[in-house]
Amino acid sequence: MIRIGLTGSIGMGKSTVLQMFADLGAATWDADAAVHRLYEKDGAAVEPLKELFPDAIIDGAVDRAALAKIVLADTQALAKLEALVHPLVAEDREAFMLAAAAAGEDAVVLDIPLLFENGTEKFFDVTVVVSAPSEVQRSRVLARPGMSEEKFNAILRLQTPDEEKRQCADYVIDTGAPLDETRAQVRLAYSEILKRVSEA
């Protein structure tokens, strides 16, 4: 089973490209969706986060906007959050990998937002970076509810620059192009990756 690590900075279109891989038959895992599961009512992260950041818990669930407001301005708070949440996300990811292996999947695609930042790329056979021109990225992100220039810039500071990610990747998918062109890039990359599996 070949392990494909998918990443890209905020607003680059990772979720769209992940869905394109899924449409081609790949088993896919989304880190952000895993965090949503952990943060929802009765999620595994709610009670421990309640002790650290009680103001971020609303109606028995983690309010992501409230939590972001707390941690983006405080590096120590962010470190505490990551120390708590990252192992829980890793457990979710491992459970997915075990299930995929048991199902006999040829390839899995995992959406890992901080793939290079956390040194996680070494656990993957192939890395794919999703990228778009900076003006496209900015307009996408600033169109999101509750987003501001300040918050956007704070998130960017935590992420490896797009240019560096592109240089580190085995494949780069351009989402600044029309959707059909992006889909064609994904199809080509995936067929090449699967070809490697069949030749191995």
N, C-alpha and C positions, 0 to 999 in steps of 0.2 A: 504494500500500500504506500503510494507516494504522498508525502506531506507537503502541501503548498501553503506558504505563509503569505497572506494578503495584507497589505498595509497602505497607508497614505495619510497625509495630514488632514485636518478637519476640512470638511466641505469639498473634498476631492472626488467623492462619489463611490466610496468603498461599498456601501450597501447595495447600490445599483449593480456594480460589477460582481459582487458576491451572488446576487440573484441570477446574473447571467451565467455564472459557473453552475449554479443549481439547475438552471434550465437546460444545461448541457449534460446533466446527469451526475454531477459531482455531489458528494456528501459535503454539506457546508455547516460551519459553526460561526456564530457571530458573538464576539466578546461583549458588544453593547447590549445585545439581547440577554446574555447571561447576567450582566449587571442589573438589567431591568428585573429579571427573575429574583435576584438576591434582594433588591430594594422594595419589591412589592409587599403588600400585607402578608405577614407570616413568612416572608423571605428570610433566608439564613443570616443576612447582614443587618436586619432591622434592630434586633435587641443589642448586639455589640455596638452598633453605631449610636444607639440611643444613649449609651453611657458616655461616649466621646463627644457627640454633637447633638444634644437633646433638642436644640432649636431646628434641626433638620428633619425631625420626625413629625409628620402631620397625619392624623387619622390612621396611625398604626403602620405607616409606610414611610420610606425615605423620600423626601421632596428634593429632587435633583437640583432644582434651581436654588433652593435655600442652601443646600450643601455646597454647591459651586461657589456661592457668594462667600461662604466661610473659608473654603480651602484655597481658592485662587489667590487670595490676598495674604496667605499665611503658609510659608513653606513647611513649617513644622506640622501644621494641621494636615497639609497634603501628605506628608510623609507618614503620619499616623493612619490616615485614610487608606493609603496604598498598602501599608503593612497589614491592615485588616482585610481589605477586599481582594487583593491579588491572590492570596492562597485559596480563597473561596472560588474565585474565577478559574484558577488552575484546576481545582477539583472538578468543576463543571466541564472543563475542556478535556480532562483525562477520561471522564465518564463517556463523553462523546467519542473520543478516539477508540476506546475499548469496544464500544458498540459498533463503530464503523468497521473495525478489524474483524469482529465476530460476524458481521454481515457480509464480509468478503469484498468490501469496496476496493476499487482500483486506486482511487485517489480521494483525498479529503482536502478541502480548502477552508482554512481558518482565518477569519478576519481578526487581526491583532493590531489595534491602533498604535501601540508603542513597541512594535516589533524590534526595530533597531535601537530605540532608546533603552530598552531593557535587556538587550543582548539575546533576545529570544530567537533570532534568525538561525542560530546554530542548531536548533532542534528541527529545522525544516530542510527538505531536499531541494526545494525551489522557492524563491521569493518573487512576489509580484507587487509592484508599486503602482498605485492608482494616482494619476497626476492630471492637473489642468492648469492653464495659465493663472497667474496670481489674481488678475482682475476678475476672472470667472469664479475662483474660489471665494474671494472677498464678497462678491455680490450674492452668492449662494448662502454664505454663512450669515451675513447681515440681514438676510430676508427671514431668518429663523425667529420664531417668537422668543422674546426675552433676551435677544442677543444685542450686544453693544460693541462699539469699536474697542472699548477698554477690555471687555471680556474676551473678544476675539484675539486681541494682541497678547493678552495674558496666556491664552491657550497656545498660541503660536510659539511663545517663548519656551514652553515646555516640550516642544516637538522638534525633532531633527529637521533642518531645512529641507524643503522639497528637492532641491538640486542634489543634496547629499544622498537622499533616499534613492533617487533615480540612478545615481552612480553605483549604489550597492546592490541594486535589483538584478535578478536574472531576466525579468520581463517588466516593461513599463506599459501600462494601459492608459491611453489619453482619453479622458472624459470631457475634454473641451470640444471634442469633435461631435458631430451628430450621433444620436444613439445607435443607428445602424452601423456606423463606422466603428464605434466602440465595441459593439457586439461582435463585429467581424474580427477585431483585434483579440478579443477574449477567445473566440472560437479557434483562431490560429494558434494562440499560445497554448490552449488546452490540448489541441490535437498534437502539438509538438511534445508536450509533457507526457501525454499518454503513449506516444511513440517510444519515448525513452523507456517507459515501463515495459512495453512489449519486447524491446530489444535487450533488456537487462537479463 
